[in-house]
Amino acid sequence: MLITLLYILFVAAAIILTVVILLQEGKGGGFGDALGTAGQQAFGVKASGVQRFTAWVAFAFLASAVLIHILNNKRQNTSSLSEAAPYVSVEDVSGFELR
């Protein structure tokens, strides 16, 4: 249940972050210029605090990614590939010839 909510938060934050970054006005304008002034006002591009909103959404995106990673590792009970890989000794493959 928690991991499902984290995945939903992760995807929503990714979409919102993409849209907000594209709508922000940079040195040469941005996607907000393509929408015109009405589009900029509708999405609040000119509003003060858009950078703060972007930072909070980026924090939610990164925090959800880290939590998803931690919970998936706990679910699998392994922390690395070396622990999950089977160990094969030389004696197990001694019947095979190298060519």
Secondary structure, 3 states (H helix, E strand, C coil): CHHHHHHHHHHHHHHHHHHHHHHCCECCECHHHHHHHHHHHHHCCCCCCHHHHHHHHHHHHHHHHHHHHHHHHHHHCCCCHHHHCCCCCHHHHCCCCCC
